[in-house]
Amino acid sequence: MKLNSEFEVSIQSLVYGGSGMGRLADGRAVFIPFTLPMEKVRARVKEEKKGFVMAEVLEILQPSSQRIIPRCPHYGVCGGCQYQYIPYELQVTYKKEIFIEQLQRIGHIENPIISQVIKSDEAWNYRNALQFHLSPSGKLGFERTNSHATLEIQECHLPCRALSETWPQLDFEIIPEIDRVELRQGDDDEIQLTLYSQNPTPPEFETELPISAVHISPQGQIILAGNDHLYISVHEKTLRVNAGSFFQVNHSITEKMVSILLEKIHLTREMVVLDGYCGVGLFSVFLAPVVSRCLGVEASPSACQDYAFNLDAYDNVELYEGTAEEVLPLLEEKPDLVILDPPRSGIERRTLDVLVNMAPEQLVYISCNPATLARDAKHLIEAGYKLEESILLDMFPQTFHIESLNFFSK
């Protein structure tokens, strides 16, 4: 098929990444965003790859009875959401099917056990953090679908109330050196604004809003207003979170994740626990009080500072600053339990080999990408581990992203 040629096709399933999949006359798969199974569509070829085609939908010829009208006027142009045209209950159903397909096809796991699927308390207005880009005219926006160009926005239905009230009041002049702008909400609706830039000199900044503001460049952080951190409480544990540190964006799902983790793992006073990719200490603050030793590994300097602050009360905690790939081969400790929360890219093969040699009895893999999870699970299973169960947590409603807790045993 030639570039930009048009064709008709029936959609068979949803696949990871947010597209519907159909089959062309020659048997090749075609992937078309914003479509649903059982729909017939007219589409146009955007890109041809070996074995498959990427296309865009031009017209829904036979719409699914399950299709709904998206809430946001930016939907389809803004790259932030993919599933607004799908009822929320059905979004979760599709995510489970996609998760299973990924484990089966990539991980070669025939019958993965999905013991729970946890929905978000809120399908809208759930995010406690947002990352914006600035348009050429200095307006806040998000990246367009399949593009790095910035779309200026007038509304967004994903942020929590305090963020929704704050971001429309922000007024930026044209500041070309600002790469992105982040807003985060902490306890008591405290708001923090972070400006990311390659320029070590921050722009002139003034605001009448009751917020903190920080400028971050490769040379470090500069406080522009208020504090360089805020506090976020999870199950009555209050965590300090620096402007440059990662933290989960859906508070209700984060609390459920912690509860399920503590319920499923087997802890004793004699155990040594390794918290890989430990961040600010979200899991360690619950584990350290009940085990013999808790080892944290984290690459982000700001998250390491937060971890040290948040775990300061415990003498049995050790923190190693560096990537898991750098640190784990140097550890002589043999942990009984390993908890891993890697980035979307998953875990490097050599790091998995080191973990296998450590031979922990329990291994928990927290994933936001079922494709890399499936790849890594295949290696763990070949090394003698068993995937006992997976629990899906819908951290990101209205998007294709799938968060999961995966429990392996030796």
C-alpha positions as CSV (number, residue, x, y, z in Angstrom):
1,M,0.0,0.0,0.0
2,K,1.3,3.5,-0.9
3,L,1.6,6.3,1.6
4,N,-1.7,8.3,2.0
5,S,-3.7,5.6,0.1
6,E,-7.2,5.1,1.6
7,F,-8.8,1.8,2.4
8,E,-11.6,0.2,4.5
9,V,-11.0,-2.3,7.3
10,S,-12.8,-3.9,10.2
11,I,-11.2,-3.5,13.7
12,Q,-10.7,-6.8,15.5
13,S,-9.1,-5.7,18.8
14,L,-7.5,-3.0,20.9
15,V,-3.7,-3.3,21.3
16,Y,-1.2,-1.8,23.7
17,G,-0.5,1.8,22.8
18,G,-4.1,2.9,22.2
19,S,-4.8,1.7,18.7
20,G,-7.3,-0.6,17.2
21,M,-6.0,-3.5,15.1
22,G,-7.4,-4.8,11.8
23,R,-6.1,-7.1,9.0
24,L,-5.4,-5.9,5.5
25,A,-6.3,-8.1,2.5
26,D,-2.7,-9.4,2.4
27,G,-2.9,-10.5,6.0
28,R,-0.8,-7.7,7.5
29,A,-1.9,-6.0,10.7
30,V,-2.9,-2.4,10.5
31,F,-3.0,-0.2,13.6
32,I,-5.5,2.8,13.7
33,P,-5.9,5.0,16.8
34,F,-9.3,6.1,18.1
35,T,-11.1,2.9,16.9
36,L,-13.0,0.1,18.7
37,P,-13.4,-3.6,18.0
38,M,-16.3,-4.5,15.7
39,E,-16.1,-1.1,14.0
40,K,-15.6,-0.7,10.2
41,V,-13.6,2.3,9.3
42,R,-12.2,4.2,6.4
43,A,-8.5,5.0,7.0
44,R,-5.4,6.4,5.3
45,V,-1.9,4.9,5.4
46,K,0.5,7.0,7.4
47,E,3.5,4.7,7.6
48,E,4.4,1.3,6.2
49,K,6.6,-1.1,8.1
50,K,7.8,-4.6,7.5
51,G,4.8,-6.8,8.4
52,F,2.4,-4.0,9.4
53,V,0.9,-0.6,8.6
54,M,0.2,2.5,10.7
55,A,-2.9,4.5,9.6
56,E,-5.2,7.2,10.7
57,V,-9.0,7.0,10.8
58,L,-10.9,9.2,8.3
59,E,-14.4,8.0,8.9
60,I,-16.2,5.6,11.2
61,L,-18.4,3.7,8.7
62,Q,-20.0,1.3,11.3
63,P,-19.5,2.7,14.8
64,S,-19.6,0.5,17.9
65,S,-22.6,0.8,20.1
66,Q,-20.1,1.3,23.0
67,R,-18.6,4.4,21.5
68,I,-19.2,7.6,23.5
69,I,-18.5,11.3,22.9
70,P,-15.2,12.4,24.4
71,R,-15.5,15.0,27.2
72,C,-12.6,17.2,26.1
73,P,-12.6,19.5,23.0
74,H,-8.8,18.8,22.6
75,Y,-9.3,15.1,22.4
76,G,-7.7,13.4,19.4
77,V,-5.3,16.4,18.8
78,C,-3.8,16.4,22.3
79,G,-1.5,13.5,23.0
80,G,-2.4,13.1,26.6
81,C,-5.5,10.9,26.4
82,Q,-6.3,8.0,24.1
83,Y,-9.5,6.4,25.6
84,Q,-12.0,9.2,26.2
85,Y,-14.3,7.7,23.5
86,I,-14.6,4.5,25.6
87,P,-16.8,4.2,28.7
88,Y,-14.6,3.9,31.8
89,E,-15.8,0.4,32.8
90,L,-14.9,-0.8,29.3
91,Q,-11.5,0.9,29.4
92,V,-10.6,-1.3,32.4
93,T,-11.9,-4.4,30.6
94,Y,-9.8,-3.7,27.5
95,K,-6.7,-3.0,29.6
96,K,-7.0,-6.4,31.2
97,E,-7.3,-8.1,27.8
98,I,-4.3,-6.2,26.5
99,F,-2.3,-7.0,29.6
100,I,-3.0,-10.7,29.2
101,E,-2.2,-10.6,25.4
102,Q,1.2,-9.0,26.1
103,L,2.2,-11.6,28.7
104,Q,1.1,-14.4,26.4
105,R,2.6,-13.1,23.2
106,I,5.9,-11.6,24.5
107,G,6.4,-13.4,27.8
108,H,5.1,-16.8,26.5
109,I,3.0,-17.1,29.7
110,E,0.1,-19.3,28.7
111,N,-2.4,-18.6,31.4
112,P,-1.4,-15.6,33.5
113,I,-3.4,-15.2,36.7
114,I,-5.0,-11.7,37.0
115,S,-6.3,-11.9,40.5
116,Q,-7.7,-8.4,40.7
117,V,-8.4,-5.4,38.6
118,I,-8.5,-2.2,40.7
119,K,-10.3,0.8,39.2
120,S,-9.5,4.3,40.1
121,D,-11.8,6.0,42.5
122,E,-12.1,8.8,40.0
123,A,-12.1,8.4,36.3
124,W,-11.6,12.1,35.9
125,N,-9.7,14.8,37.9
126,Y,-7.4,12.2,39.5
127,R,-3.9,13.5,38.6
128,N,-1.9,15.2,41.4
129,A,0.8,16.3,38.9
130,L,0.8,17.7,35.4
131,Q,3.6,18.4,32.9
132,F,3.1,21.2,30.4
133,H,5.1,22.5,27.5
134,L,5.1,26.1,26.4
135,S,3.9,27.1,22.9
136,P,5.9,29.5,20.8
137,S,3.6,32.3,22.2
138,G,4.3,31.3,25.8
139,K,1.0,29.5,26.4
140,L,0.6,26.3,28.4
141,G,-0.1,23.2,26.4
142,F,0.6,19.5,25.8
143,E,2.3,17.7,23.0
144,R,0.1,16.9,20.0
145,T,-0.7,13.3,19.1
146,N,2.3,11.7,17.4
147,S,4.3,15.0,17.6
148,H,6.5,17.0,19.8
149,A,4.7,20.2,18.7
150,T,2.8,21.9,21.6
151,L,-1.0,22.3,21.5
152,E,-2.2,25.3,23.5
153,I,-5.1,24.1,25.7
154,Q,-8.1,25.8,27.3
155,E,-9.2,22.9,29.5
156,C,-8.1,19.5,30.8
157,H,-10.2,17.1,32.8
158,L,-7.4,15.0,34.4
159,P,-5.9,17.2,37.1
160,C,-7.2,17.3,40.7
161,R,-9.3,20.2,41.8
162,A,-6.5,22.4,43.2
163,L,-4.4,22.0,40.1
164,S,-7.4,22.6,37.9
165,E,-8.0,25.9,39.7
166,T,-4.3,26.9,39.5
167,W,-3.0,26.2,36.0
168,P,-5.4,28.5,34.1
169,Q,-4.1,31.4,36.3
170,L,-0.5,30.9,35.2
171,D,0.7,33.5,32.7
172,F,4.0,33.0,31.0
173,E,5.8,35.3,28.6
174,I,7.7,33.8,25.7
175,I,10.6,32.0,27.4
176,P,12.3,29.8,24.8
177,E,14.8,28.3,27.3
178,I,12.0,26.6,29.4
179,D,11.7,23.0,28.4
180,R,8.7,22.1,30.4
181,V,6.6,23.2,33.3
182,E,5.3,20.9,36.1
183,L,2.6,21.4,38.7
184,R,2.3,19.1,41.6
185,Q,-0.3,19.0,44.4
186,G,0.6,17.9,47.9
187,D,-1.1,17.7,51.3
188,D,-3.6,20.4,52.1
189,D,-3.8,21.3,48.4
190,E,-0.3,22.8,48.5
191,I,0.9,23.5,45.0
192,Q,4.4,23.5,43.6
193,L,5.5,24.9,40.2
194,T,8.7,23.6,38.7
195,L,10.4,25.1,35.6
196,Y,12.8,22.8,33.8
197,S,15.5,24.4,31.7
198,Q,18.9,23.8,30.2
199,N,19.7,27.5,31.2
200,P,21.2,27.7,34.7
201,T,19.9,31.3,35.0
202,P,16.1,31.3,35.9
203,P,13.7,33.7,34.2
204,E,12.3,36.6,36.1
205,F,9.5,35.2,38.3
206,E,6.7,36.8,40.3
207,T,3.3,35.5,41.3
208,E,0.5,36.4,43.7
209,L,-0.6,32.8,43.8
210,P,0.0,30.9,47.1
211,I,2.4,28.4,45.5
212,S,6.0,27.3,45.7
213,A,8.2,27.6,42.6
214,V,11.5,26.0,41.7
215,H,13.8,26.3,38.7
216,I,15.7,23.1,37.8
217,S,18.6,23.0,35.3
218,P,21.6,20.6,34.9
219,Q,23.5,22.9,37.3
220,G,20.9,22.4,40.1
221,Q,17.8,23.8,41.7
222,I,17.0,27.4,42.5
223,I,14.0,28.3,44.7
224,L,11.9,31.1,43.2
225,A,9.2,31.1,45.8
226,G,8.2,29.1,48.9
227,N,9.9,25.7,49.3
228,D,11.8,23.2,47.0
229,H,9.6,20.4,48.3
230,L,6.1,19.5,49.5
231,Y,4.6,16.7,51.5
232,I,2.4,13.9,50.4
233,S,0.8,11.5,52.9
234,V,0.1,7.9,52.1
235,H,-1.7,5.8,54.8
236,E,-0.7,8.3,57.5
237,K,3.0,8.2,56.5
238,T,4.0,11.7,55.4
239,L,6.7,11.8,52.7
240,R,8.8,14.7,51.6
241,V,8.9,15.0,47.8
242,N,11.4,17.3,46.2
243,A,10.5,19.3,43.1
244,G,12.8,17.1,41.0
245,S,11.7,13.7,42.5
246,F,9.2,11.2,40.9
247,F,6.0,10.4,42.7
248,Q,2.9,8.5,41.6
249,V,0.2,10.8,40.1
250,N,-3.0,9.0,41.3
251,H,-3.3,9.2,45.1
252,S,-6.1,6.7,45.6
253,I,-4.4,4.1,43.4
254,T,-1.1,4.7,45.2
255,E,-2.7,4.0,48.5
256,K,-4.3,0.8,47.2
257,M,-1.0,-0.3,45.7
258,V,0.7,0.0,49.0
259,S,-2.1,-1.8,50.8
260,I,-2.1,-4.7,48.3
261,L,1.7,-5.0,48.4
262,L,1.8,-5.2,52.2
263,E,-1.0,-7.7,52.2
264,K,0.6,-10.0,49.6
265,I,4.2,-10.2,50.6
266,H,5.5,-12.3,53.5
267,L,7.5,-10.3,56.1
268,T,9.4,-11.3,59.1
269,R,11.7,-9.5,61.5
270,E,14.7,-11.4,60.2
271,M,14.3,-10.4,56.6
272,V,16.5,-8.3,54.4
273,V,14.5,-6.3,51.8
274,L,15.9,-4.7,48.7
275,D,13.8,-1.7,47.4
276,G,15.1,-1.2,43.8
277,Y,14.3,2.1,42.1
278,C,13.1,3.2,45.6
279,G,12.4,6.8,44.8
280,V,11.5,8.9,47.8
281,G,10.8,5.8,49.9
282,L,7.2,5.1,49.2
283,F,7.5,1.4,50.0
284,S,10.5,1.5,52.3
285,V,8.7,3.7,54.9
286,F,6.3,0.8,55.4
287,L,8.9,-2.0,55.2
288,A,11.7,-0.6,57.3
289,P,9.8,-0.8,60.7
290,V,9.1,-4.5,60.3
291,V,12.2,-6.1,58.8
292,S,15.9,-6.6,59.8
293,R,17.4,-4.4,57.0
294,C,16.0,-2.3,54.2
295,L,18.3,-1.5,51.3
296,G,17.3,1.3,48.9
297,V,18.7,1.9,45.4
298,E,17.9,5.1,43.5
299,A,19.6,7.1,40.7
300,S,17.9,10.5,41.2
301,P,19.9,12.7,43.6
302,S,16.8,14.6,44.7
303,A,14.9,11.4,45.4
304,C,17.9,10.1,47.4
305,Q,17.8,13.3,49.5
306,D,14.1,12.7,50.1
307,Y,14.6,9.0,50.8
308,A,17.3,9.9,53.4
309,F,14.9,12.4,55.0
310,N,11.9,10.1,55.0
311,L,13.7,7.1,56.4
312,D,15.9,9.0,58.9
313,A,14.1,7.5,61.9
314,Y,15.3,4.0,61.1
315,D,18.8,2.7,61.8
316,N,18.3,-0.4,59.7
317,V,18.1,1.4,56.3
318,E,20.9,1.7,53.8
319,L,20.7,3.9,50.7
320,Y,22.8,3.4,47.5
321,E,22.8,6.2,45.1
322,G,23.2,5.1,41.5
323,T,21.3,3.1,38.8
324,A,20.2,-0.4,39.5
325,E,22.6,-1.5,36.7
326,E,25.5,0.1,38.5
327,V,24.7,-0.7,42.1
328,L,23.2,-4.2,42.2
329,P,26.3,-6.0,40.8
330,L,28.3,-4.5,43.7
331,L,26.0,-5.6,46.5
332,E,27.1,-8.6,48.5
333,E,23.8,-8.8,50.4
334,K,21.4,-11.6,49.5
335,P,17.9,-10.1,50.1
336,D,14.9,-12.3,51.0
337,L,12.5,-9.9,49.2
338,V,13.2,-7.7,46.2
339,I,10.7,-4.9,45.2
340,L,11.3,-3.4,41.8
341,D,9.6,-0.3,40.3
342,P,11.6,0.4,37.1
343,P,10.8,3.0,34.4
344,R,8.8,2.2,31.3
345,S,11.9,0.7,29.7
346,G,12.0,-2.1,32.2
347,I,15.1,-3.8,33.6
348,E,18.3,-4.4,31.7
349,R,19.2,-8.0,31.1
350,R,22.4,-7.9,33.0
351,T,20.5,-6.5,36.0
352,L,18.0,-9.3,35.8
353,D,20.9,-11.7,35.8
354,V,22.3,-10.2,39.0
355,L,18.8,-10.4,40.6
356,V,18.5,-14.0,39.6
357,N,21.9,-14.8,41.2
358,M,20.8,-13.0,44.4
359,A,18.0,-15.7,44.4
360,P,15.4,-13.8,46.6
361,E,12.5,-16.0,47.6
362,Q,10.0,-13.2,46.8
363,L,10.2,-10.7,44.0
364,V,7.7,-8.0,43.3
365,Y,7.8,-6.2,39.9
366,I,5.7,-3.0,39.7
367,S,5.2,-2.2,36.0
368,C,3.7,0.6,34.0
369,N,4.5,-1.1,30.7
370,P,3.2,-4.6,30.1
371,A,5.5,-5.1,27.1
372,T,8.7,-4.7,29.0
373,L,7.2,-6.5,32.0
374,A,6.4,-9.5,29.7
375,R,10.0,-9.5,28.3
376,D,11.5,-9.4,31.8
377,A,9.1,-11.9,33.2
378,K,10.1,-14.4,30.5
379,H,13.7,-14.1,31.6
380,L,12.8,-14.6,35.3
381,I,10.6,-17.6,34.5
382,E,13.4,-19.2,32.5
383,A,15.7,-18.7,35.5
384,G,13.4,-20.6,37.8
385,Y,10.9,-18.0,39.0
386,K,7.1,-18.4,38.9
387,L,4.7,-15.6,38.3
388,E,2.2,-16.3,41.0
389,E,-0.3,-13.5,40.2
390,S,-0.7,-10.1,38.7
391,I,-2.9,-7.3,39.9
392,L,-3.9,-4.4,37.6
393,L,-4.3,-0.9,39.1
394,D,-5.8,1.7,36.8
395,M,-3.4,4.5,37.7
396,F,-4.1,6.4,34.4
397,P,-7.8,6.5,33.4
398,Q,-8.6,7.8,29.9
399,T,-5.1,6.6,28.7
400,F,-3.7,3.3,27.4
401,H,-1.2,3.1,30.3
402,I,-1.5,-0.1,32.4
403,E,0.0,-0.3,36.0
404,S,0.4,-3.7,37.6
405,L,1.8,-5.4,40.6
406,N,3.4,-8.8,39.7
407,F,4.4,-11.3,42.4
408,F,7.1,-13.8,41.6
409,S,8.3,-16.6,43.8
410,K,11.4,-18.9,43.7
